[in-house]
Structures are given as structure tokens and as C-alpha cells.
Amino acid sequence: MGELAEMAHVTKRTVDYYTNIGLLKAERSASNYRFYNEAALKRLYLIEKLKSEGRSLEEISSLFSVEQSENSHSKDELASKFYVLNDSLKEVAPLMEKLNEEDRKVMMNRLSPESVTLLHSLLLLLS
């Protein structure tokens, strides 16, 4: 836990808290010590990034819940949703580009956490 905290520039208490509320998952060693893999480090970076953007831990938790439920869908369902969302993004992206930074932030804050997650995912996939 200490190594993870040090690598992510957070306290051990923060790592422990995130683990206790379910944002991070720890594995257990044979001697029952908690240890975290690289995926946990990436998730911790993401949690801290989302917090720095003003997201609450409750919002972050619901974003991860959406991600987990999306992972349970079949590939065909996801492909279908992707194409629908991709078409929507193609319509919205030019409008977003016309907004100034302040209006963009206001718009993003009005979106549901699920919508923000989907937009981020689509932007990553399209870039």
C-alpha cells in the first residue's frame, strides 16, 4: 500500500479509504497483506484526475459502476451503442468546439457522469 501511495503521490490513508469504499481493489498475499497491481495504480491516477476536475467520490464511484456494467454487455450490444454514440458525438463535437472554455465547463458539469464517461471513452477511441 505504501508503494502505491508513494507512486501516486497520495497518502496511505487515501489508498486505504478508496479501498474501503470500493474504488480500489486490493489483492491479498499468502500472509494476508494487501497488494495492488498496475491496474490499481492506473485507477488511482484516474480517481485523482477526476477529483482534480471537481468530481466527487460519489460521482467517480458511479462512473466506475457504469464502466463495470458496460463490460458485462455483449460485443454486439457494445458495437451497436458505439456506432450510435459515435454519430451523436459527430454532431456534438463541432458545437462544443465553438464554445469558449467557460461555457464548455458549464456544459460538461450539466452532463450526467455516465455521459461524461461515454464522451471521454469515445474521444479516446476516436483519437
Accessible surface in RSA format (square Angstrom, percent):
REM  Atomic radii and reference values for relative SASA: ProtOr
REM  Chains: A
REM  Algorithm: Lee & Richards
REM  Probe-radius: 1.40
REM  Slices: 20
REM RES _ NUM      All-atoms   Total-Side   Main-Chain    Non-polar    All polar
REM                ABS   REL    ABS   REL    ABS   REL    ABS   REL    ABS   REL
RES MET A   1    62.93  32.6  36.88  24.4  26.05  62.0  36.16  30.7  26.77  35.5
RES GLY A   2    28.37  35.0   0.00   N/A  28.37  35.0  16.95  46.5  11.43  25.6
RES GLU A   3   141.38  81.2 136.93 103.6   4.45  10.6  52.74 102.0  88.64  72.4
RES LEU A   4    12.27   6.8   9.08   6.5   3.19   8.0  10.57   7.4   1.70   4.6
RES ALA A   5     3.33   3.1   3.33   5.1   0.00   0.0   3.33   4.7   0.00   0.0
RES GLU A   6   135.56  77.8 123.14  93.2  12.42  29.6  46.76  90.4  88.80  72.5
RES MET A   7   103.21  53.4  91.11  60.3  12.09  28.8  78.53  66.8  24.67  32.7
RES ALA A   8     8.89   8.2   0.00   0.0   8.89  20.2   0.00   0.0   8.89  23.5
RES HIS A   9   164.19  89.7 129.50  90.0  34.68  88.7  95.61  98.5  68.58  79.8
RES VAL A  10    28.26  18.6   8.46   7.7  19.80  47.7  18.04  15.7  10.22  27.7
RES THR A  11    83.96  59.7  77.56  78.6   6.39  15.2  79.62 106.9   4.34   6.6
RES LYS A  12   130.30  63.6 126.03  77.3   4.27  10.2  69.14  62.2  61.16  65.1
RES ARG A  13   202.37  85.0 194.69  99.2   7.69  18.3  72.36  98.9 130.02  78.8
RES THR A  14    33.21  23.6  28.94  29.3   4.27  10.2  10.61  14.3  22.60  34.2
RES VAL A  15     0.00   0.0   0.00   0.0   0.00   0.0   0.00   0.0   0.00   0.0
RES ASP A  16    44.47  31.2  44.47  44.3   0.00   0.0   6.23  14.7  38.24  38.1
RES TYR A  17   112.27  52.4 111.07  63.2   1.20   3.1  74.98  56.3  37.29  46.0
RES TYR A  18     3.67   1.7   3.67   2.1   0.00   0.0   3.07   2.3   0.59   0.7
RES THR A  19    25.85  18.4  15.59  15.8  10.25  24.4  15.59  20.9  10.25  15.5
RES ASN A  20   108.25  74.6  71.97  69.6  36.28  87.4  24.24  58.3  84.01  81.2
RES ILE A  21    74.88  42.6  44.17  32.9  30.72  74.0  52.04  37.5  22.84  62.0
RES GLY A  22    36.51  45.0   0.00   N/A  36.51  45.0  25.33  69.5  11.18  25.0
RES LEU A  23     2.50   1.4   2.40   1.7   0.10   0.2   2.50   1.8   0.00   0.0
RES LEU A  24     2.69   1.5   0.07   0.1   2.62   6.6   0.07   0.1   2.62   7.0
RES LYS A  25   130.16  63.5 119.58  73.4  10.58  25.2 100.79  90.7  29.37  31.3
RES ALA A  26    31.11  28.6   3.67   5.7  27.44  62.4   3.67   5.2  27.44  72.7
RES GLU A  27    82.22  47.2  76.86  58.2   5.35  12.7  37.41  72.4  44.80  36.6
RES ARG A  28   137.71  57.8 110.97  56.6  26.74  63.7  40.76  55.7  96.95  58.8
RES SER A  29    39.73  33.6  27.26  36.4  12.47  28.7  32.82  69.9   6.91   9.7
RES ALA A  30   121.94 112.1  69.48 107.2  52.47 119.4  83.44 117.5  38.51 102.0
RES SER A  31    77.67  65.6  49.20  65.7  28.47  65.6  49.31 105.0  28.36  39.7
RES ASN A  32    99.85  68.9  91.47  88.4   8.38  20.2  26.79  64.5  73.06  70.6
RES TYR A  33   158.93  74.2 156.94  89.3   1.99   5.2 110.75  83.2  48.18  59.4
RES ARG A  34    57.52  24.1  41.31  21.1  16.21  38.6   7.90  10.8  49.62  30.1
RES PHE A  35    91.15  45.6  89.97  55.7   1.19   3.1  91.15  55.3   0.00   0.0
RES TYR A  36    30.77  14.4   2.07   1.2  28.70  74.7   2.35   1.8  28.42  35.0
RES ASN A  37    71.37  49.2  59.76  57.8  11.61  28.0  32.92  79.2  38.45  37.2
RES GLU A  38   118.59  68.1 107.21  81.1  11.38  27.1  44.35  85.8  74.24  60.6
RES ALA A  39    66.05  60.7  55.88  86.2  10.17  23.1  59.15  83.3   6.90  18.3
RES ALA A  40     7.22   6.6   2.18   3.4   5.04  11.5   6.67   9.4   0.56   1.5
RES LEU A  41    20.98  11.7  20.98  15.0   0.00   0.0  20.98  14.7   0.00   0.0
RES LYS A  42   128.73  62.8 122.81  75.4   5.92  14.1  73.06  65.8  55.67  59.3
RES ARG A  43    49.62  20.8  45.31  23.1   4.32  10.3  17.05  23.3  32.57  19.7
RES LEU A  44     0.00   0.0   0.00   0.0   0.00   0.0   0.00   0.0   0.00   0.0
RES TYR A  45   104.72  48.9  99.91  56.8   4.80  12.5  78.86  59.3  25.86  31.9
RES LEU A  46    75.23  41.9  72.19  51.6   3.04   7.6  75.23  52.8   0.00   0.0
RES ILE A  47     0.00   0.0   0.00   0.0   0.00   0.0   0.00   0.0   0.00   0.0
RES GLU A  48    46.93  26.9  42.47  32.1   4.46  10.6  21.09  40.8  25.84  21.1
RES LYS A  49   107.32  52.4 100.85  61.9   6.47  15.4  88.15  79.3  19.17  20.4
RES LEU A  50    14.03   7.8  14.03  10.0   0.00   0.0  14.03   9.9   0.00   0.0
RES LYS A  51    82.83  40.4  68.67  42.1  14.16  33.7  36.54  32.9  46.29  49.3
RES SER A  52    97.03  82.0  53.04  70.8  44.00 101.4  51.73 110.1  45.31  63.5
RES GLU A  53    84.82  48.7  50.54  38.2  34.28  81.6  41.67  80.6  43.15  35.2
RES GLY A  54    64.71  79.8   0.00   N/A  64.71  79.8  35.96  98.7  28.76  64.4
RES ARG A  55    28.05  11.8  20.79  10.6   7.26  17.3   2.97   4.1  25.08  15.2
RES SER A  56    55.41  46.8  44.89  59.9  10.52  24.2  50.63 107.8   4.77   6.7
RES LEU A  57    46.50  25.9  41.25  29.5   5.26  13.2  41.68  29.3   4.82  13.0
RES GLU A  58   146.71  84.2 136.37 103.2  10.35  24.6  53.43 103.4  93.28  76.2
RES GLU A  59    54.14  31.1  52.22  39.5   1.92   4.6  21.43  41.4  32.72  26.7
RES ILE A  60     0.00   0.0   0.00   0.0   0.00   0.0   0.00   0.0   0.00   0.0
RES SER A  61    44.81  37.9  43.28  57.8   1.54   3.5  13.89  29.6  30.92  43.3
RES SER A  62    37.63  31.8  34.30  45.8   3.34   7.7  34.54  73.6   3.09   4.3
RES LEU A  63     9.46   5.3   8.76   6.3   0.70   1.8   8.84   6.2   0.62   1.7
RES PHE A  64    12.61   6.3  12.61   7.8   0.00   0.0  12.61   7.6   0.00   0.0
RES SER A  65    60.84  51.4  54.98  73.4   5.86  13.5  30.55  65.1  30.28  42.4
RES VAL A  66    24.13  15.9  22.51  20.4   1.62   3.9  23.99  20.8   0.14   0.4
RES GLU A  67    71.59  41.1  71.46  54.1   0.13   0.3  21.55  41.7  50.05  40.9
RES GLN A  68    91.51  51.2  82.99  60.7   8.52  20.3  33.65  71.6  57.85  43.9
RES SER A  69    58.34  49.3  51.53  68.8   6.81  15.7  44.49  94.8  13.84  19.4
RES GLU A  70    41.03  23.6  40.95  31.0   0.08   0.2  16.05  31.0  24.98  20.4
RES ASN A  71   112.10  77.3  84.73  81.9  27.38  65.9  27.07  65.1  85.03  82.2
RES SER A  72    92.15  77.9  53.71  71.7  38.44  88.5  49.77 106.0  42.38  59.4
RES HIS A  73    59.29  32.4  46.81  32.5  12.48  31.9  32.95  34.0  26.33  30.6
RES SER A  74    58.59  49.5  45.18  60.3  13.41  30.9  51.10 108.8   7.49  10.5
RES LYS A  75   181.32  88.5 172.99 106.1   8.32  19.8 117.38 105.7  63.94  68.1
RES ASP A  76   119.79  83.9 113.26 112.7   6.53  15.4  32.96  77.6  86.83  86.6
RES GLU A  77    84.98  48.8  79.11  59.9   5.87  14.0  36.41  70.4  48.57  39.7
RES LEU A  78    65.38  36.4  62.29  44.6   3.09   7.8  62.47  43.9   2.91   7.8
RES ALA A  79    45.81  42.1  38.81  59.9   7.00  15.9  45.18  63.6   0.63   1.7
RES SER A  80    65.50  55.3  56.95  76.0   8.55  19.7  31.54  67.2  33.96  47.6
RES LYS A  81    95.48  46.6  92.73  56.9   2.75   6.5  68.81  61.9  26.67  28.4
RES PHE A  82    54.52  27.3  51.65  32.0   2.87   7.5  54.46  33.0   0.07   0.2
RES TYR A  83   139.99  65.4 139.38  79.3   0.61   1.6  91.44  68.7  48.55  59.8
RES VAL A  84    95.89  63.1  92.65  83.9   3.24   7.8  95.05  82.6   0.84   2.3
RES LEU A  85    50.98  28.4  50.43  36.1   0.54   1.4  50.43  35.4   0.54   1.5
RES ASN A  86    17.09  11.8  17.09  16.5   0.00   0.0   0.08   0.2  17.00  16.4
RES ASP A  87    82.80  58.0  80.61  80.2   2.19   5.2  23.78  56.0  59.03  58.9
RES SER A  88    50.64  42.8  48.30  64.5   2.34   5.4  24.93  53.1  25.71  36.0
RES LEU A  89    11.87   6.6  10.14   7.3   1.73   4.3  11.82   8.3   0.05   0.1
RES LYS A  90   130.24  63.5 115.26  70.7  14.99  35.7  75.73  68.2  54.52  58.1
RES GLU A  91   128.18  73.6 115.56  87.4  12.61  30.0  44.98  87.0  83.20  67.9
RES VAL A  92    48.03  31.6  48.03  43.5   0.00   0.0  48.03  41.7   0.00   0.0
RES ALA A  93    32.58  30.0  29.32  45.3   3.26   7.4  32.38  45.6   0.21   0.6
RES PRO A  94    67.14  48.9  63.43  57.8   3.71  13.5  65.85  54.4   1.29   8.0
RES LEU A  95   109.96  61.2 107.13  76.6   2.83   7.1 107.49  75.5   2.47   6.6
RES MET A  96    32.06  16.6  31.86  21.1   0.21   0.5  31.15  26.5   0.92   1.2
RES GLU A  97   132.11  75.8 111.50  84.4  20.61  49.1  39.79  77.0  92.32  75.4
RES LYS A  98   170.03  82.9 132.28  81.2  37.75  89.9  90.53  81.5  79.49  84.7
RES LEU A  99    56.93  31.7  50.44  36.1   6.48  16.3  52.21  36.7   4.72  12.7
RES ASN A 100    92.44  63.8  79.13  76.5  13.32  32.1  44.57 107.3  47.88  46.3
RES GLU A 101   106.25  61.0  98.94  74.9   7.30  17.4  54.37 105.2  51.88  42.4
RES GLU A 102   129.07  74.1 124.14  93.9   4.93  11.7  39.77  76.9  89.30  72.9
RES ASP A 103    65.98  46.2  62.89  62.6   3.10   7.3   9.70  22.8  56.28  56.1
RES ARG A 104    78.09  32.8  78.06  39.8   0.03   0.1  21.00  28.7  57.09  34.6
RES LYS A 105   124.31  60.6 121.32  74.4   2.99   7.1  69.35  62.4  54.96  58.5
RES VAL A 106    66.00  43.4  64.57  58.5   1.42   3.4  65.93  57.3   0.07   0.2
RES MET A 107    65.04  33.7  62.12  41.1   2.93   7.0  56.49  48.0   8.55  11.3
RES MET A 108    43.59  22.6  43.59  28.8   0.00   0.0  42.70  36.3   0.89   1.2
RES ASN A 109   108.67  74.9  83.92  81.1  24.74  59.6  22.78  54.8  85.89  83.0
RES ARG A 110   198.25  83.2 162.18  82.7  36.07  85.9  60.04  82.1 138.21  83.8
RES LEU A 111    49.43  27.5  41.20  29.5   8.23  20.7  43.60  30.6   5.83  15.7
RES SER A 112    49.52  41.8  38.05  50.8  11.47  26.4  38.66  82.3  10.86  15.2
RES PRO A 113    29.65  21.6  29.55  26.9   0.09   0.3  29.65  24.5   0.00   0.0
RES GLU A 114    66.21  38.0  66.21  50.1   0.00   0.0  30.30  58.6  35.91  29.3
RES SER A 115    39.05  33.0  36.83  49.2   2.22   5.1  10.54  22.5  28.51  39.9
RES VAL A 116     2.53   1.7   2.53   2.3   0.00   0.0   2.53   2.2   0.00   0.0
RES THR A 117    25.02  17.8  21.29  21.6   3.72   8.9  24.02  32.3   1.00   1.5
RES LEU A 118    48.58  27.1  48.55  34.7   0.02   0.1  48.55  34.1   0.02   0.1
RES LEU A 119    34.86  19.4  34.86  24.9   0.00   0.0  34.86  24.5   0.00   0.0
RES HIS A 120    70.20  38.4  69.07  48.0   1.13   2.9  46.13  47.5  24.07  28.0
RES SER A 121    45.62  38.6  42.25  56.4   3.38   7.8  24.92  53.1  20.70  29.0
RES LEU A 122     7.18   4.0   7.18   5.1   0.00   0.0   7.18   5.0   0.00   0.0
RES LEU A 123    95.87  53.4  92.28  66.0   3.60   9.0  92.73  65.1   3.14   8.5
RES LEU A 124   138.06  76.9 123.87  88.6  14.19  35.7 124.35  87.3  13.71  36.9
RES LEU A 125   121.52  67.7  93.01  66.5  28.51  71.7  96.13  67.5  25.39  68.3
RES LEU A 126    88.23  49.1  55.07  39.4  33.16  83.3  57.68  40.5  30.55  82.2
RES SER A 127   121.79 102.9  56.95  76.0  64.84 149.4  77.72 165.5  44.07  61.7
END  Absolute sums over single chains surface
CHAIN  1 A     9033.4       7713.8       1319.6       5261.3       3772.1
END  Absolute sums over all chains
TOTAL          9033.4       7713.8       1319.6       5261.3       3772.1
